[in-house]
Amino acid sequence: MDDVTVEPADEEISSRLGPRPGEHVGVRLRTNTVDGPPTHTDDSYVALSIVDTTDWLLPGNVARGTNAVPAELGHALV
């Protein structure tokens, strides 16, 4: 895990997730490596109104998986 932040949604994120531009989203930024060198990034954005006060916003792994957190709150991935 590289970073977990909260930031305002830009127009692209707003068009995909629903919050208005400037509303906040939770962001998990990850860089994956294979045998040392970085191979790809895996970044996730979720409306803050869904994940605020959950372990989704904590650094590190979420044992049940980050996709499970919004699903448990009625916002499964589609």
C-alpha positions as CSV (number, residue, x, y, z in Angstrom):
1,M,0.0,0.0,0.0
2,D,1.5,3.3,-1.0
3,D,-1.1,5.7,0.3
4,V,-4.7,6.2,1.5
5,T,-6.0,9.7,1.2
6,V,-9.2,11.8,1.0
7,E,-9.4,14.3,-1.8
8,P,-12.0,16.3,-3.8
9,A,-13.4,14.5,-6.8
10,D,-12.4,15.9,-10.1
11,E,-14.7,15.9,-13.1
12,E,-13.6,12.4,-14.4
13,I,-14.1,10.7,-11.0
14,S,-17.4,12.5,-10.5
15,S,-18.7,11.3,-13.9
16,R,-17.9,7.7,-13.0
17,L,-18.8,7.6,-9.3
18,G,-21.6,10.1,-8.9
19,P,-20.3,12.7,-6.4
20,R,-20.3,16.3,-7.7
21,P,-17.0,17.8,-8.5
22,G,-15.4,18.9,-5.3
23,E,-17.2,16.4,-3.1
24,H,-14.7,14.2,-1.4
25,V,-13.7,10.6,-2.2
26,G,-11.5,8.1,-0.5
27,V,-8.5,7.0,-2.5
28,R,-6.3,4.0,-2.1
29,L,-3.1,4.2,-4.2
30,R,-1.1,1.1,-4.7
31,T,2.0,0.2,-6.8
32,N,2.5,-3.5,-7.4
33,T,5.9,-5.0,-7.9
34,V,7.3,-8.3,-9.3
35,D,10.7,-9.3,-8.0
36,G,11.4,-5.7,-7.0
37,P,10.6,-3.4,-9.9
38,P,7.1,-1.8,-10.1
39,T,4.9,-3.4,-12.6
40,H,1.5,-1.6,-12.4
41,T,-0.6,0.6,-10.3
42,D,-4.0,-0.3,-8.8
43,D,-5.8,2.8,-7.5
44,S,-9.3,2.8,-6.1
45,Y,-11.7,5.7,-5.6
46,V,-14.9,5.5,-3.5
47,A,-17.3,8.2,-2.5
48,L,-16.4,9.3,1.0
49,S,-20.0,9.2,2.1
50,I,-19.8,5.4,1.6
51,V,-16.5,4.6,3.3
52,D,-16.1,7.4,5.8
53,T,-15.4,5.9,9.3
54,T,-14.6,2.4,7.9
55,D,-11.4,0.4,7.7
56,W,-11.4,1.0,3.9
57,L,-9.7,4.3,4.8
58,L,-7.0,2.7,7.0
59,P,-3.5,2.1,5.5
60,G,-2.6,-1.5,4.9
61,N,-4.6,-4.5,3.8
62,V,-8.2,-5.0,4.6
63,A,-8.4,-8.7,5.5
64,R,-11.8,-9.3,3.9
65,G,-10.9,-7.2,0.9
66,T,-11.5,-3.6,0.1
67,N,-14.4,-4.5,-2.3
68,A,-16.2,-6.1,0.6
69,V,-16.4,-2.9,2.6
70,P,-18.8,-1.0,0.2
71,A,-20.7,-4.2,-0.5
72,E,-21.4,-4.7,3.2
73,L,-22.9,-1.1,3.2
74,G,-25.1,-1.8,0.2
75,H,-22.8,-0.5,-2.6
76,A,-21.5,-3.7,-4.3
77,L,-19.2,-3.3,-7.3
78,V,-21.0,-3.4,-10.7
